[in-house]
Protein backbone atom coordinates (compact mmCIF):
# COMPACT_ATOMS: atom_id res chain seq x y z
CA UNK A 1 0.00 0.00 0.00
CA UNK A 2 1.27 3.46 -0.87
CA UNK A 3 1.05 6.61 1.15
CA UNK A 4 -2.35 8.28 1.16
CA UNK A 5 -1.48 11.76 -0.05
CA UNK A 6 -5.11 12.80 0.55
CA UNK A 7 -4.45 12.77 4.32
CA UNK A 8 -2.90 16.23 3.91
CA UNK A 9 -6.42 17.67 4.05
CA UNK A 10 -7.00 16.20 7.54
CA UNK A 11 -3.65 17.56 8.69
CA UNK A 12 -4.83 21.01 7.59
CA UNK A 13 -8.23 20.64 9.30
CA UNK A 14 -6.63 19.35 12.54
CA UNK A 15 -4.15 22.24 12.58
CA UNK A 16 -7.20 24.46 12.25
CA UNK A 17 -8.31 23.35 15.72
CA UNK A 18 -5.63 25.70 17.07
CA UNK A 19 -6.72 28.48 14.73
CA UNK A 20 -3.93 27.87 12.20
CA UNK A 21 -4.71 28.10 8.49
CA UNK A 22 -2.33 27.31 5.58
CA UNK A 23 0.14 30.10 4.81
CA UNK A 24 -0.55 29.77 1.07
CA UNK A 25 -3.82 29.09 -0.78
CA UNK A 26 -4.70 25.45 -1.40
CA UNK A 27 -6.19 26.44 -4.78
CA UNK A 28 -2.83 26.62 -6.57
CA UNK A 29 -4.26 28.62 -9.46
CA UNK A 30 -4.29 31.61 -7.08
CA UNK A 31 -0.50 31.59 -6.57
CA UNK A 32 0.33 33.50 -9.75
CA UNK A 33 -1.77 36.50 -8.73
CA UNK A 34 -0.23 36.54 -5.23
CA UNK A 35 3.27 36.36 -6.73
CA UNK A 36 2.43 39.23 -9.11
CA UNK A 37 1.54 41.36 -6.10
CA UNK A 38 4.53 40.48 -3.93
CA UNK A 39 7.51 40.28 -6.28
CA UNK A 40 9.06 42.84 -8.62
CA UNK A 41 7.86 43.12 -12.24
CA UNK A 42 11.17 41.79 -13.68
CA UNK A 43 11.24 38.45 -11.84
CA UNK A 44 7.46 37.97 -12.04
CA UNK A 45 7.41 38.68 -15.78
CA UNK A 46 10.30 36.30 -16.34
CA UNK A 47 8.49 33.39 -14.64
CA UNK A 48 4.85 34.13 -15.49
CA UNK A 49 5.49 35.52 -18.97
CA UNK A 50 5.22 33.67 -22.25
CA UNK A 51 6.07 34.04 -25.91
CA UNK A 52 4.16 36.59 -27.98
CA UNK A 53 0.81 37.66 -26.58
CA UNK A 54 0.58 34.59 -24.34
CA UNK A 55 -1.76 32.65 -26.63
CA UNK A 56 0.18 29.38 -26.28
CA UNK A 57 0.13 29.50 -22.48
CA UNK A 58 -3.63 30.15 -22.63
CA UNK A 59 -4.08 27.29 -25.13
CA UNK A 60 -2.26 24.94 -22.73
CA UNK A 61 -4.77 25.73 -20.02
CA UNK A 62 -7.76 25.60 -22.38
CA UNK A 63 -6.75 22.16 -23.69
CA UNK A 64 -6.73 20.75 -20.17
CA UNK A 65 -9.90 22.61 -19.13
CA UNK A 66 -11.80 21.40 -22.20
CA UNK A 67 -11.34 17.77 -21.25
CA UNK A 68 -13.63 16.72 -18.42
CA UNK A 69 -13.27 13.72 -16.12
CA UNK A 70 -16.04 11.08 -16.17
CA UNK A 71 -16.14 9.64 -12.63
CA UNK A 72 -17.08 6.01 -12.01
CA UNK A 73 -18.73 4.80 -8.79
CA UNK A 74 -18.86 1.70 -6.61
CA UNK A 75 -15.27 0.71 -7.23
CA UNK A 76 -13.00 -0.24 -4.33
CA UNK A 77 -10.72 2.77 -3.80
CA UNK A 78 -10.17 2.18 -0.07
CA UNK A 79 -6.45 1.39 -0.45
CA UNK A 80 -4.63 3.55 -2.98
CA UNK A 81 -1.12 3.53 -4.35
CA UNK A 82 0.03 6.45 -6.50
CA UNK A 83 3.50 5.04 -7.16
CA UNK A 84 4.64 4.59 -10.77
CA UNK A 85 7.60 3.09 -12.62
CA UNK A 86 9.37 5.76 -14.66
CA UNK A 87 12.65 5.21 -16.52
CA UNK A 88 13.54 2.23 -14.36
CA UNK A 89 12.82 3.99 -11.07
CA UNK A 90 9.87 3.74 -8.71
CA UNK A 91 8.44 7.18 -7.94
CA UNK A 92 5.96 7.73 -5.08
CA UNK A 93 3.60 9.54 -7.46
CA UNK A 94 3.53 10.47 -11.18
CA UNK A 95 5.11 13.87 -10.54
CA UNK A 96 8.50 15.59 -10.84
CA UNK A 97 9.53 19.23 -10.49
CA UNK A 98 10.27 20.62 -13.95
CA UNK A 99 13.57 22.34 -14.71
CA UNK A 100 13.23 26.09 -14.17
CA UNK A 101 16.31 28.29 -14.38
CA UNK A 102 17.42 31.33 -12.40
CA UNK A 103 15.43 30.54 -9.24
CA UNK A 104 17.45 33.09 -7.21
CA UNK A 105 15.26 35.80 -8.75
CA UNK A 106 12.36 34.28 -6.77
CA UNK A 107 14.02 33.45 -3.44
CA UNK A 108 17.57 33.72 -2.06
CA UNK A 109 17.71 29.96 -1.30
CA UNK A 110 16.85 29.33 -4.96
CA UNK A 111 17.31 25.79 -6.35
CA UNK A 112 18.62 24.46 -3.04
CA UNK A 113 15.32 25.15 -1.27
CA UNK A 114 13.23 23.69 -4.10
CA UNK A 115 15.45 20.59 -4.35
CA UNK A 116 15.25 19.97 -0.59
CA UNK A 117 11.46 20.29 -0.70
CA UNK A 118 11.27 17.77 -3.56
CA UNK A 119 13.58 15.41 -1.67
CA UNK A 120 11.47 15.68 1.49
CA UNK A 121 8.40 14.52 -0.47
CA UNK A 122 10.29 11.91 -2.52
CA UNK A 123 9.53 13.70 -5.80
CA UNK A 124 12.33 13.94 -8.42
CA UNK A 125 13.87 17.37 -8.87
CA UNK A 126 15.01 18.29 -12.38
CA UNK A 127 17.82 20.84 -12.17
CA UNK A 128 18.14 23.38 -14.96
CA UNK A 129 21.48 23.99 -16.69
CA UNK A 130 20.62 27.66 -16.12
CA UNK A 131 20.36 27.32 -12.35
CA UNK A 132 21.58 30.03 -9.98
CA UNK A 133 23.35 27.36 -7.90
CA UNK A 134 26.11 25.01 -9.11
CA UNK A 135 24.81 21.48 -9.64
CA UNK A 136 27.20 19.97 -7.08
CA UNK A 137 25.75 22.20 -4.35
CA UNK A 138 22.18 21.19 -5.23
CA UNK A 139 23.19 17.50 -5.22
CA UNK A 140 24.74 17.89 -1.77
CA UNK A 141 21.53 19.44 -0.41
CA UNK A 142 19.51 16.47 -1.72
CA UNK A 143 21.47 13.57 -0.21
CA UNK A 144 20.38 10.34 -1.93
CA UNK A 145 17.14 11.78 -3.32
CA UNK A 146 16.15 11.30 -6.95
CA UNK A 147 17.51 14.06 -9.18
CA UNK A 148 17.65 14.59 -12.92
CA UNK A 149 19.74 17.06 -14.91
CA UNK A 150 18.34 19.24 -17.68
CA UNK A 151 20.78 20.18 -20.43
CA UNK A 152 20.66 23.28 -22.56
CA UNK A 153 22.97 21.81 -25.17
CA UNK A 154 25.83 24.32 -25.54
CA UNK A 155 27.63 25.05 -28.78
CA UNK A 156 30.99 24.09 -27.25
CA UNK A 157 31.19 20.26 -27.11
CA UNK A 158 33.82 20.41 -24.33
CA UNK A 159 31.44 22.36 -22.09
CA UNK A 160 28.63 19.92 -22.94
CA UNK A 161 30.90 16.96 -22.08
CA UNK A 162 32.00 18.63 -18.86
CA UNK A 163 28.38 19.29 -17.80
CA UNK A 164 27.45 15.65 -18.43
CA UNK A 165 30.48 14.37 -16.50
CA UNK A 166 29.78 16.70 -13.58
CA UNK A 167 26.08 15.78 -13.44
CA UNK A 168 26.86 12.06 -13.58
CA UNK A 169 29.46 12.39 -10.83
CA UNK A 170 27.00 14.35 -8.66
CA UNK A 171 24.38 11.59 -8.81
CA UNK A 172 21.93 13.02 -11.33
CA UNK A 173 20.40 9.84 -12.76
CA UNK A 174 18.42 11.00 -15.81
CA UNK A 175 19.39 13.46 -18.53
CA UNK A 176 16.61 15.74 -19.81
CA UNK A 177 17.67 17.53 -23.01
CA UNK A 178 15.62 20.59 -23.89
CA UNK A 179 15.30 20.87 -27.68
CA UNK A 180 12.73 23.66 -28.09
CA UNK A 181 15.09 26.50 -27.15
CA UNK A 182 17.80 26.74 -29.83
CA UNK A 183 16.98 30.46 -29.72
CA UNK A 184 15.29 32.57 -27.06
CA UNK A 185 11.74 33.40 -28.12
CA UNK A 186 10.16 36.85 -28.46
CA UNK A 187 8.91 37.44 -24.88
CA UNK A 188 7.27 40.86 -24.54
CA UNK A 189 7.04 40.89 -20.74
CA UNK A 190 10.82 40.51 -20.51
CA UNK A 191 11.45 42.82 -23.47
CA UNK A 192 9.24 45.59 -22.06
CA UNK A 193 11.26 45.53 -18.82
CA UNK A 194 14.52 44.94 -20.77
CA UNK A 195 15.01 42.15 -18.21
CA UNK A 196 17.28 39.19 -18.95
CA UNK A 197 18.91 37.88 -15.74
CA UNK A 198 21.75 36.10 -17.59
CA UNK A 199 23.24 39.42 -18.68
CA UNK A 200 23.80 40.20 -14.99
CA UNK A 201 25.51 36.83 -14.44
CA UNK A 202 22.41 35.34 -12.79
CA UNK A 203 21.54 31.79 -13.88
CA UNK A 204 25.10 31.17 -15.07
CA UNK A 205 26.44 29.32 -11.99
CA UNK A 206 27.00 25.97 -13.77
CA UNK A 207 28.87 27.71 -16.59
CA UNK A 208 31.01 30.07 -14.51
CA UNK A 209 32.04 27.16 -12.24
CA UNK A 210 32.90 24.88 -15.18
CA UNK A 211 36.57 24.20 -16.03
CA UNK A 212 35.84 23.77 -19.77
CA UNK A 213 33.92 27.07 -19.81
CA UNK A 214 36.69 28.84 -17.85
CA UNK A 215 39.28 27.52 -20.32
CA UNK A 216 37.64 29.66 -23.02
CA UNK A 217 38.10 32.90 -21.06
CA UNK A 218 41.10 35.26 -21.27
CA UNK A 219 40.68 36.24 -17.60
CA UNK A 220 39.01 34.55 -14.61
CA UNK A 221 35.27 35.24 -14.28
CA UNK A 222 35.67 37.60 -11.29
CA UNK A 223 38.26 39.72 -13.11
CA UNK A 224 36.12 40.29 -16.20
CA UNK A 225 32.51 39.30 -15.49
CA UNK A 226 31.23 40.99 -18.67
CA UNK A 227 33.50 38.91 -20.89
CA UNK A 228 32.29 35.78 -19.07
CA UNK A 229 28.66 36.77 -19.71
CA UNK A 230 29.36 37.36 -23.40
CA UNK A 231 31.14 33.99 -23.66
CA UNK A 232 28.04 32.38 -22.06
CA UNK A 233 25.63 34.15 -24.46
CA UNK A 234 27.63 32.99 -27.50
CA UNK A 235 27.55 29.32 -26.50
CA UNK A 236 24.27 28.96 -24.56
CA UNK A 237 22.34 27.35 -27.42
CA UNK A 238 23.07 25.94 -30.84
CA UNK A 239 20.47 26.29 -33.63
CA UNK A 240 22.63 24.08 -35.90
CA UNK A 241 22.08 20.84 -33.93
CA UNK A 242 20.29 17.97 -35.75
CA UNK A 243 19.24 14.36 -35.02
CA UNK A 244 22.67 12.75 -35.70
CA UNK A 245 24.12 14.92 -32.89
CA UNK A 246 22.23 12.79 -30.34
CA UNK A 247 25.01 10.21 -30.67
CA UNK A 248 27.25 12.60 -28.72
CA UNK A 249 24.89 12.45 -25.73
CA UNK A 250 24.74 8.65 -25.77
CA UNK A 251 28.56 8.52 -25.79
CA UNK A 252 28.86 10.87 -22.82
CA UNK A 253 25.93 9.87 -20.60
CA UNK A 254 25.34 6.51 -18.90
CA UNK A 255 21.72 6.73 -17.75
CA UNK A 256 18.38 7.33 -19.43
CA UNK A 257 18.07 10.25 -21.88
CA UNK A 258 14.78 12.11 -22.31
CA UNK A 259 14.13 14.68 -25.06
CA UNK A 260 12.05 17.63 -23.89
CA UNK A 261 9.94 19.79 -26.16
CA UNK A 262 8.47 17.13 -28.47
CA UNK A 263 5.03 17.91 -29.95
CA UNK A 264 4.96 15.99 -33.26
CA UNK A 265 4.56 12.18 -33.33
CA UNK A 266 7.23 11.90 -36.07
CA UNK A 267 9.75 13.64 -33.81
CA UNK A 268 8.84 11.18 -31.05
CA UNK A 269 9.39 8.28 -33.49
CA UNK A 270 12.79 9.68 -34.43
CA UNK A 271 13.66 9.90 -30.73
CA UNK A 272 12.81 6.20 -30.37
CA UNK A 273 14.86 5.31 -33.45
CA UNK A 274 17.80 7.28 -32.06
CA UNK A 275 17.75 5.08 -28.96
CA UNK A 276 16.40 7.67 -26.55
CA UNK A 277 14.52 6.55 -23.43
CA UNK A 278 11.74 9.10 -23.23
CA UNK A 279 10.20 12.33 -24.42
CA UNK A 280 8.56 15.21 -22.60
CA UNK A 281 5.55 16.46 -24.55
CA UNK A 282 5.96 20.16 -23.85
CA UNK A 283 5.86 23.58 -25.48
CA UNK A 284 8.00 25.08 -22.71
CA UNK A 285 4.94 26.33 -20.86
CA UNK A 286 4.07 28.55 -23.81
CA UNK A 287 7.40 30.36 -23.58
CA UNK A 288 8.87 29.48 -26.98
CA UNK A 289 6.49 29.35 -29.96
CA UNK A 290 3.65 31.88 -29.92
CA UNK A 291 0.63 30.33 -31.59
CA UNK A 292 1.84 26.78 -30.90
CA UNK A 293 -0.34 23.73 -30.51
CA UNK A 294 -1.33 23.16 -26.87
CA UNK A 295 0.83 20.52 -25.22
CA UNK A 296 -2.21 18.53 -24.01
CA UNK A 297 -3.54 18.42 -27.59
CA UNK A 298 -0.19 17.02 -28.79
CA UNK A 299 0.00 14.39 -26.03
CA UNK A 300 -2.46 11.72 -27.28
CA UNK A 301 -0.85 11.46 -30.73
CA UNK A 302 2.67 11.23 -29.29
CA UNK A 303 1.58 8.63 -26.72
CA UNK A 304 -0.10 6.62 -29.48
CA UNK A 305 3.01 6.80 -31.69
CA UNK A 306 5.66 5.81 -29.14
CA UNK A 307 4.00 4.94 -25.82
CA UNK A 308 5.01 1.28 -26.17
CA UNK A 309 8.66 2.17 -26.93
CA UNK A 310 9.39 5.27 -24.89
CA UNK A 311 8.48 6.80 -21.55
CA UNK A 312 6.11 9.65 -22.37
CA UNK A 313 6.17 12.52 -19.87
CA UNK A 314 4.19 15.76 -20.01
CA UNK A 315 4.43 19.38 -18.97
CA UNK A 316 2.97 22.78 -19.90
CA UNK A 317 -0.17 24.05 -18.22
CA UNK A 318 -0.34 21.72 -15.19
CA UNK A 319 -1.78 23.64 -12.22
CA UNK A 320 -3.91 21.16 -10.26
CA UNK A 321 -4.29 17.53 -9.27
CA UNK A 322 -7.05 17.03 -11.82
CA UNK A 323 -4.71 18.34 -14.55
CA UNK A 324 -2.31 15.51 -13.63
CA UNK A 325 -5.18 13.00 -13.85
CA UNK A 326 -6.08 14.32 -17.32
CA UNK A 327 -2.47 14.09 -18.52
CA UNK A 328 -2.33 10.46 -17.34
CA UNK A 329 -5.59 9.73 -19.16
CA UNK A 330 -4.16 11.28 -22.34
CA UNK A 331 -1.15 8.96 -22.25
CA UNK A 332 1.51 10.48 -19.98
CA UNK A 333 3.38 8.25 -17.55
CA UNK A 334 4.08 11.18 -15.23
CA UNK A 335 4.00 14.96 -15.36
CA UNK A 336 6.46 17.74 -14.65
CA UNK A 337 5.13 20.80 -12.88
CA UNK A 338 6.87 24.15 -13.30
CA UNK A 339 5.39 27.55 -12.50
CA UNK A 340 3.25 26.54 -9.47
CA UNK A 341 6.25 25.36 -7.45
CA UNK A 342 8.23 28.43 -8.51
CA UNK A 343 5.44 30.66 -7.20
CA UNK A 344 5.44 28.61 -3.99
CA UNK A 345 9.19 29.21 -3.71
CA UNK A 346 8.80 32.93 -4.32
CA UNK A 347 6.06 33.27 -1.71
CA UNK A 348 7.36 30.99 1.06
CA UNK A 349 10.73 29.44 0.17
CA UNK A 350 11.19 25.69 0.65
CA UNK A 351 7.98 25.27 2.72
CA UNK A 352 6.08 26.94 -0.14
CA UNK A 353 7.41 24.34 -2.58
CA UNK A 354 6.43 21.50 -0.21
CA UNK A 355 2.97 23.03 0.10
CA UNK A 356 2.56 22.97 -3.69
CA UNK A 357 3.73 19.35 -4.01
CA UNK A 358 1.45 18.17 -1.18
CA UNK A 359 -1.59 20.07 -2.50
CA UNK A 360 -1.09 18.69 -6.02
CA UNK A 361 -0.73 15.12 -4.82
CA UNK A 362 -3.57 15.31 -2.26
CA UNK A 363 -5.83 16.60 -5.00
CA UNK A 364 -4.61 13.94 -7.45
CA UNK A 365 -5.16 11.20 -4.85
CA UNK A 366 -8.71 12.41 -4.19
CA UNK A 367 -9.46 12.91 -7.90
CA UNK A 368 -8.33 9.34 -8.64
CA UNK A 369 -10.36 7.86 -5.78
CA UNK A 370 -13.48 9.90 -6.48
CA UNK A 371 -13.27 8.95 -10.17
CA UNK A 372 -13.04 5.25 -9.34
CA UNK A 373 -9.29 4.58 -9.45
CA UNK A 374 -6.98 3.19 -6.77
CA UNK A 375 -3.85 3.61 -8.89
CA UNK A 376 -2.72 5.77 -11.84
CA UNK A 377 -2.24 2.66 -14.02
CA UNK A 378 -5.98 2.18 -14.58
CA UNK A 379 -6.55 5.73 -15.91
CA UNK A 380 -7.05 6.02 -19.68
CA UNK A 381 -8.83 7.85 -22.51
CA UNK A 382 -12.22 6.38 -21.48
CA UNK A 383 -12.05 8.45 -18.27
CA UNK A 384 -12.28 11.73 -20.20
CA UNK A 385 -14.95 13.47 -22.25
CA UNK A 386 -14.66 16.65 -24.26
CA UNK A 387 -16.70 19.31 -22.53
CA UNK A 388 -18.57 22.13 -24.24
CA UNK A 389 -16.12 24.60 -25.78
Residue pairs with C-beta under 8 A, 6 or more apart in sequence:
1 79
1 80
1 81
2 80
2 81
2 82
2 83
2 92
3 82
3 92
4 80
4 365
5 82
5 93
5 358
5 361
5 362
5 364
5 365
6 80
6 362
6 365
6 366
6 369
7 362
8 358
8 359
8 361
8 362
9 362
9 366
12 21
12 22
12 26
15 21
22 355
23 348
23 351
23 352
23 355
24 31
24 34
24 344
24 347
24 348
24 352
24 355
24 356
25 31
25 34
26 359
28 319
28 320
28 340
28 356
28 359
28 360
29 319
29 320
31 340
31 343
31 344
31 347
31 356
32 48
32 339
32 343
34 343
34 347
35 44
35 47
35 48
35 343
35 346
35 347
36 44
36 48
38 346
38 347
39 106
39 346
41 193
42 105
42 193
42 195
43 105
43 106
43 346
45 189
45 190
45 192
45 193
45 195
46 102
46 105
46 189
46 190
46 195
46 197
47 100
47 105
47 106
47 339
47 342
47 343
47 346
48 189
48 339
49 187
49 188
49 189
49 190
49 287
50 56
50 57
50 187
50 189
50 285
50 286
50 287
50 290
51 185
51 186
51 187
51 286
51 287
51 288
51 289
51 290
51 292
52 185
52 186
52 188
52 290
52 291
53 188
53 290
54 286
55 286
55 290
55 291
56 283
56 286
56 287
56 288
56 289
56 290
56 291
56 292
56 294
57 285
57 286
57 287
57 317
58 286
59 286
59 292
59 293
59 294
59 297
60 283
60 285
60 286
60 294
60 295
60 296
60 316
60 317
61 317
61 319
62 294
63 294
63 295
63 296
63 297
63 317
64 296
64 317
64 318
64 323
64 326
64 327
65 387
66 386
66 387
66 389
67 296
67 326
67 329
67 330
67 384
67 385
67 386
67 387
68 384
68 385
68 386
68 387
69 322
69 325
69 326
69 329
69 367
69 371
69 383
69 384
70 371
70 382
70 383
70 384
70 385
71 370
71 371
71 372
72 371
72 372
72 383
73 372
75 372
75 373
75 374
76 374
77 368
77 369
77 370
77 372
77 373
77 374
78 374
79 374
80 365
80 368
80 369
80 374
80 375
81 374
81 375
82 92
82 93
82 94
82 361
82 364
82 365
82 368
82 375
82 376
83 90
83 91
83 92
83 93
84 90
84 91
84 93
84 94
84 333
84 334
84 376
84 377
85 91
86 94
86 311
86 313
86 333
86 334
87 174
87 256
87 258
87 277
87 278
87 311
88 256
89 124
89 146
89 173
91 122
91 123
91 124
91 146
91 334
92 121
92 122
92 123
93 123
93 361
93 364
93 376
94 324
94 328
94 332
94 333
94 334
94 335
94 364
94 376
95 123
95 324
95 334
95 335
95 336
95 337
95 357
95 360
95 361
95 364
96 118
96 123
96 124
96 125
96 126
96 148
96 313
96 334
96 335
96 336
96 337
97 114
97 118
97 123
97 124
97 125
97 126
97 336
97 337
97 338
97 341
97 353
97 357
98 126
98 315
98 336
98 337
98 338
99 126
99 127
99 128
99 129
99 150
99 176
99 178
99 336
100 128
100 338
100 339
100 341
100 342
101 128
101 129
101 130
101 131
101 132
101 203
102 128
102 130
102 131
102 132
102 197
102 198
102 202
102 203
103 110
103 111
103 114
103 131
103 132
103 133
103 342
103 345
104 110
104 132
104 133
104 202
104 203
105 132
105 197
105 202
106 342
106 345
106 346
107 113
107 345
107 346
107 349
109 349
109 350
110 131
110 132
110 133
110 345
111 127
111 128
111 131
111 132
111 133
111 138
112 133
112 137
112 138
112 141
113 345
113 349
113 350
113 353
114 125
114 341
114 342
114 345
114 350
114 353
115 125
115 127
115 138
115 141
115 142
115 145
115 147
116 141
116 142
116 350
117 341
117 350
117 351
117 353
117 354
117 357
118 124
118 125
118 142
118 145
118 353
118 357
119 125
119 141
119 142
119 143
119 145
119 146
120 354
121 354
121 357
121 358
121 361
122 145
122 146
123 146
123 357
124 145
124 146
124 147
124 148
124 174
125 138
125 142
125 145
125 146
125 147
125 148
126 147
126 148
126 149
126 150
126 176
126 336
127 135
127 138
127 147
127 148
127 149
127 150
127 172
128 150
128 152
129 149
129 150
129 151
129 152
129 163
129 206
130 152
130 198
130 203
130 204
130 206
131 138
131 203
131 205
131 206
132 202
132 203
132 205
133 205
134 205
134 206
134 209
135 149
135 166
135 167
135 170
135 172
135 206
136 166
136 170
138 147
139 147
139 170
139 171
139 172
144 171
146 173
147 171
147 172
147 173
148 172
148 173
148 174
148 175
148 176
148 258
149 163
149 167
149 172
149 174
149 175
149 176
150 176
150 177
150 178
150 260
151 160
151 163
151 164
151 175
151 176
151 177
151 178
151 249
152 178
152 181
152 236
152 237
153 160
153 177
153 178
153 179
153 237
153 238
153 241
153 245
154 160
154 163
154 235
154 236
154 237
154 238
155 234
155 235
155 236
155 237
155 238
156 212
156 213
156 216
156 235
157 248
158 212
158 215
159 207
159 210
159 212
159 213
159 216
159 235
160 248
160 252
161 212
161 252
162 210
162 211
162 212
162 213
163 206
163 210
164 175
164 249
164 252
164 253
165 252
166 206
166 210
167 175
168 253
168 254
168 255
173 255
173 256
174 255
174 256
174 257
174 258
175 249
175 253
175 255
175 256
175 257
175 258
176 258
176 260
176 280
177 249
177 257
177 258
177 259
177 260
178 260
178 261
178 284
179 241
179 259
179 260
179 261
179 262
180 260
180 261
180 282
180 283
180 284
180 288
180 289
181 237
181 261
181 284
181 288
182 237
182 238
182 239
182 241
183 237
183 239
184 237
185 287
185 288
185 289
185 290
186 290
187 287
190 196
197 203
198 204
198 229
198 232
198 233
198 236
199 229
199 233
200 229
201 208
201 225
201 228
201 229
204 228
204 229
204 232
207 213
207 228
207 232
208 214
208 221
208 228
208 232
213 231
213 232
213 235
214 220
214 221
216 231
216 235
217 224
217 227
217 228
217 231
218 224
218 227
219 227
221 228
243 270
243 274
246 257
246 274
246 275
246 276
247 274
249 257
250 257
250 275
256 277
256 278
256 311
257 276
257 277
257 278
258 276
258 277
258 278
258 279
258 280
258 311
258 313
259 271
259 276
259 278
259 279
259 280
260 279
260 280
260 282
260 315
261 280
261 282
261 283
261 284
261 288
262 268
262 271
262 279
262 280
262 281
262 282
262 302
263 281
263 282
263 283
263 292
263 293
263 295
263 298
263 302
264 298
264 302
265 301
265 302
265 304
265 305
265 306
266 305
267 279
268 279
268 302
268 305
268 306
268 310
268 312
269 305
269 306
271 279
271 306
271 310
272 306
272 309
272 310
276 310
277 310
277 311
278 310
278 311
278 312
278 313
279 302
279 306
279 310
279 311
279 312
279 313
280 313
280 314
280 315
280 336
281 295
281 298
281 299
281 302
281 303
281 312
281 313
281 314
281 315
281 316
281 332
282 295
282 314
282 315
282 316
282 336
283 289
283 292
283 293
283 294
283 295
283 298
283 316
284 316
285 315
285 316
285 317
285 338
285 339
286 292
286 316
286 317
294 316
294 317
295 314
295 315
295 316
295 317
296 314
296 316
296 317
296 326
296 327
296 330
299 312
299 314
299 327
299 330
299 331
299 332
300 330
300 331
300 381
302 312
302 331
303 312
303 330
303 331
303 332
304 331
306 312
307 331
311 333
312 331
312 332
312 333
313 332
313 333
313 334
313 335
313 336
314 327
314 330
314 332
314 334
314 335
314 336
315 335
315 336
315 337
315 338
317 323
318 324
318 327
318 335
318 336
318 337
318 338
318 340
319 339
319 340
320 360
320 363
321 359
321 360
321 361
321 362
321 363
321 364
321 365
321 366
321 367
322 363
322 364
322 367
323 335
324 335
324 360
324 364
324 367
325 364
325 367
325 368
325 371
325 379
325 383
326 384
327 335
328 335
328 376
328 379
329 379
329 380
329 381
329 383
329 384
330 381
330 384
331 381
337 356
337 360
340 356
340 360
341 353
341 356
341 357
343 352
343 356
344 352
344 353
344 354
344 355
344 356
345 352
345 353
346 352
348 355
368 374
368 375
368 376
368 379
371 379
371 383
373 379
373 383
